[in-house]
């Protein structure tokens, strides 16, 4: 029954948006309410679940999204994004621009959460596409695939790190194995796959990115431009390093952890950009606030849709659909590596959240770890790969990608959803190959 309700809710959502031409925000809210009713949740609980989903989603994202849009606007309006893209193009060449963006996304993604990395890198993606004449989605998929792989496979990201602790896996080995699996995965998802979607056009919200082409003397130096963009990455990286190497009770660790919080690091980067890309380059604070305010206004609907996606996901979780599906697989005789991947995949499809899918699958698989010789590090990666599979309308990442690139539902499935599925399948293949060599 739970699977039927899940399928029908997704079909309803697609019908409301595609054929009913209803706004995605309203469609998600309506679908969430109907799922709760179908699962016989008390009406008060449905409302509470929707509010919880919106609150928990925006509570962790609103500062990152808001400050990220402001930083992106400053990087774009000052010419810093154009300078970064110009240097990347000069170094890698226009024909290898995908590789340049993919490597940038991978480096940024190791230390930065997916959402923060996405909003930071979008101005660069826009500028690179504009300056090379390449389709924006062609460049954007390379960036998104790198961020997705680091989010699902590599510590210190919350999903793989928490699962590694649960399985008592070695964090260092998990990272090394994760890097080995990441390379072929990124080749397929970030370099090969974009060649098949070049004809898909994107239409980002007006005002979100600056389209002006700057003269050489109008742009800041590459050093200042890249420093501004990477401030959050550096601060988050330092916080992660302190977590792994310092006494957690030390004052320095607490300071670094505070500065490396995604919201605080973004706030520091925005402040730095206002001063060094704005005021010190002759811009008034009034002008800068006008520009960043306009960018935030353009992103307001994106934020609302992401919030509604969080509400839909929360109702699916609170209604018990995820638990019902997970329970059905507890007595399976499949290999733990394949079973963990499959359970994570199904919960990901059901609930949308990669982190919840990974942690739920880990809880189901954990009892099997005592009776099998499978590597706990590979088990972390297998579940991480499954947790990225088949992203669709109940995933806030789906809506973020759709709205930032200005895609239709159909084209988001053809780009974002297929890319995530490639990452998940290649991840499992990589894990099974490594399992042949790891004792």
N, C-alpha and C positions, 0 to 999 in steps of 0.2 A: 504493500500500500504506500509506503514512504517513497519508494522509487517512482511510482505512478504520480504521486503528488508533486514530486520534484520535476518530473518531465513535463507535466501539465503546467506547472508554474512558469517554467522557462518558455514553453510555447506561448503562454498567455503574454508574457513580457515581450516576446518578439512580435506577436500580433499587434499589441498596443502601440509599439514603437514603429514598426514597419508599415502596417496597414492602417492602423488607427491614427497615425501621425501624431501621437501623444508625446509630450515632452518626456525624456528619459527619466527625469526626477520623479514625475507623477506616476509613470509606469512602474517604476521600482517600488514606490510606496504602496500602490494598489496591489501589486503582486505579493508583497510582503504580508499585507493584511489578509489576503485570500489564502495564502499558505497557512497562516496561523489558524484561520477559521476551519480549513480542511483538516488540520491536525487536532481540531477540537481544543485549542488553547482558550482559556478564559479571555474575554475581550480586553480586560484590564491588563492581562499579561502580554497580549499582543502589542498594545500601546507601549507598555513598559519596555518590551523587547526592541521595538522600533526606536524609542528614545535612547535606549542603551547602545544600540548599534550606531546611531548617529553620533552620540557623545563619545563613544570609545574610538570611533574612526577619526572624527575631527579633533578629538582631544590629543591624539598622537600626531595628527597631520597638519592641523590648521596653521601652526607657527611655521612648520617646514614649508608648506605650500605658499603661505603668504610671503614669508621672507625670501623663499626661493624665486617667486615671481618678481619681487622687488630687485633681488640681485641679478636675475636674468635681464630685467629691463635696464639696469645700470650697465651691465656688461655689453648689452646690445646697443644702447643709445650712445654710449661713450666711444664706441668703435673697438672696444676690447675684444668682443666676440669675433669681429671681422679680422682683427690682428691675429688672434689665435688660429683661426681657420686659414688665414693667408700663409702663416708659417707652416702649418700642417700640410697644406697643399704644395708648398714649395719643397718641403722635405720628402714627402711621400709621392708627390705627383697626383694629378687629378684622377688618373686611372686606378690608383691604389688608395683613394680617399676612404673607402670602406674600412680598410685595414687600420688607417690612422684613427678613425673614430672608434673602431672596436677596441684598439689598444688603450685609447684614452678612457673609454667606458670601463674597461677591465681594471685599470689602475685606480680610477675613482671608486669603482664598485667594491674593491677589496676593503676599503676603510669606511665607506659611506652606505647607509641604508638605501634601498632601491628608490624610494620616493624622493629622498633628498638628492641623490645622484641624478635622477631623471630631470628634476626641475633645474638643476645646476647646468646640465649639459645641453638642454634643449636650445638655448640661444646659439651655442656653437654648432649644433646640428643644422639649425636654420641658416646660419651664415655660411657654413661649408656648402650646403646645397645651393644657396644663392650664388656663391662665387665659382662653383664648378659647373653649374647648369645641370647637376644630377637631381633626380626626383627626391623630394624630401623624405619620403617613406623609405626609399632605397638606402639612404644614409642613416635614417632613424632606427631601422630594424637592427643595424649593426651595433649601434649604441645600446639599444634595449636588450639585445641578446646577451651582451657582456654583463650588464647590470643584473639580469635575471640569473645567469649562471653563478655569479658571485653570491647572490642572495640565497640560492638554493643549495649550493655545494660547499661553500667555503666558510669555515670559522674566520672571523669572530661574529658572523651574522647570527641572529638569535636562534633561527631554526636549527641549522646544523650544529651549533655550539650546544644547545640544550639537549638535542638528541645524543650527541657525543657523550655528554655527562651522564645521561640516563643509561647508556649502554656501556659506560666506563671505557670508552674508546680513547685512544691517545690523540690529543688535539693536533699535535705536530704531524703525525702520520695521516690523520684525516685531511689536513691541509695539503700535504704532499700528494696523496692519492687524488684529492679533489682537483688539484692543478693538472694532474695527468689525464683525468677524465675531461677536464674543461677544454683542453686544446682541440681535440677532434670535434667536440660538441660545438665550439665556437666557429670552427671552420665551416661546419655544415649550416648552422643556424644564422651566423653573422656574415659569412662571406659567400657561400653558395646560394642559400635561399633567396637573398635579395635580388639576385639576377632574374628570378621568376616573377617578381612583383613590381618591376620598374614602371609598368604602365598604369599603376594605381596612383591617382593624383590625391594630394592632400590640400586642405583648406583651413589653416590655423585661424583661430578667432582674431579678428581685426584688432590691432592695438596691442596684442600680446608680445609681438616682436617688432623691433625697429627694422624697417626695410631700406633705410638710407644707406647709400654707398659712400664711404669716407675716403678722402684723399689721404695720401701717406702722412702728411704733417698733422692731420687732424686726429690720428689714432695714437693711443698711448703705446709705450714700448711693449715688446712681447713679454719681458720679464715682469713688468707691473701687471699686465693683463692676466698672465697665467698664475701669478701669485694670488691675485684677487679671487680667481676662480677656484684655486686649490686650497684656500685658507680652511674651509670646512673639512676637506680631505685630510690635511695635515693635522688639524686639531683632533679629529676623530681617530686618526691613526695613532697619535700620541696617547690618547685615552685607552685605546685597545692595547698598546704596548705596555702601558702601566698596569693594566688589568692582569696581564700575563707574567710580568716580571717584577712587580713591586709589592711590598707589603700593603695589603688592602686597607690597613689602619693608618697608614702614613698620611701626613698632611698633603704632601706633594701629589699622592695618588688621588686624593679627594679633589684637589684643585684641577688636575688634569681631566678627571672624570667629568667635572662640571663644565670645563671649557670644551670638552669633546662631545658633550651632549649635542645631538643634531640641531636643536633649536638655538642653543647658545652659540654654537659655531657659525650658524647661518647669520645670526644677529651680528656677530663680530665681523663677518665678511661684508654684510650690508653696510655697517658703519665705516669700515675701511674703504669700501667702494664709494660711498658718499663723499668721503674726504679726498681720497687720492685720485679717483676717476671723475669726480664731480667738482667740488669746491676749489681744489688746487689747480684745476684745469679751466677755471674761469666761469663755472656754472654757479648760479645762485641756488640756495637751498629751496627757494620757492619753486624754481623751475624743475629741480630734481624731484620734489614731492609731487608736482603735477604729473610728471612722466611716470613715476612709480605708481601713483594713484590710479592713473589710467590703465596701467597694466593689470593691477589688482581687480579693477572693475571688469576687465575683459575676462578674467579668470573666475569670476564669481559663480557663473553657472557650472563650470568645471567642479568647483568645490561642492556645490549643492548636489551634483550628480554622484560624486564620490561618496558623500554623506549618505545618500539614499541607497547606494550600493552596500554600504556598511549596515544599514537597517535591514535590507533584504537578507544579507548573510547572517545577521544575528537571529532573525526569526527562524531561518533554516536550522541554525544551531540549537536554539532554545526549544524548538518544537520536537527535537529528538530525531530528526531525519538522519543526521550524520551518525548517531549512535546506532540506530536501527541497521544502517547499511554496514557499518563496521562489524557488528555482532555476527552478521551472516557469514563472515569470512574467518571466524576464529578457529574453526575446526578443519581448515583446508590442509591438504597434504603437499602443497607446492613448496618449492625451495624457499627458505626464509627471505632470500634476496629478492626473488620475484614476487613473493607474497607481500612483503613490505612495500614494494613499489606499487603493486596493484591496489592494495588497501589505501595507500596515500593518494593514488590517482582517483579512486572512486570518491573518497572524502573531499578531495580538491574539487571534483566536478559538482559534488553535492553542496558544498559550503562556500567555495570560492577562496578561502584563506589558505595560502601555502603553509603558513606557520601552524595553523590548527590541524591541517591535514597531516603534516609531518609529525606533530606531537601525538595526535590520536593514533596514527599508525604505529608509532614507536611504542606506545603503551600496550597495544595489542600484540606486537611482536616480541616485546621484552621477555615474556616467559619462555619463549622458544630459544632464546640466546643461551640458556643454561644447558640445553640438550643438543646443541649443534656446534660444529667447529667453524662456523662462518666468521669471517673477520668483522669485529664490531665497527671498524672504520669504514669498511665497504657497506655495511648495513646502514650507516649514517648517510652515505652517498646514494644508496639505492632509494631510501625513503625520500631523501631530498629531491631526487630526480622525479619521483612520482608526484611529489607535492607541487611540481611546476606544470604538470600535464593539463592540457585542454582548458586553459583559462577561457572563461566566457562571461555571460552577463551578470553573474553573481560575484565577480571578482572586481574589487575597486581598481586594480591595475588595468583591467580591460577598459574601464570608462576613462581613466586618466589618459591612456594611450589614444583612445578614440577622440576625446575632446581636444587634446593638445594638437593632434594632427588634423583634426577636422574631417574625420572619416565617417562613412556610413557604417551601420551595423554590419552589413554584408562584407565590406572591405576590411573592417576590424577583425572579423573572423578569418578572412583570407590572409591577413598579415600577422597581427599580434597572436591570435589563437594558434595558428599553424606554427609560428616561430616557437611558442612555448611548448607545443607538442613535440617538435623536433628536438628541443633541449631535453625534454623528459625521456624520449626514446633513446637518444644518443647517450644520455647519462646512464641508462640501464645497460645498454650495450657495453659501454666502457667499464662499468662495474663488473659485468660478467666476464669480460676479457681479463681484467685484472685479477679476478678470483681464481683464474687458472694458474696464476703465478704466486699469489699470496697465500701463505700457510696460516 
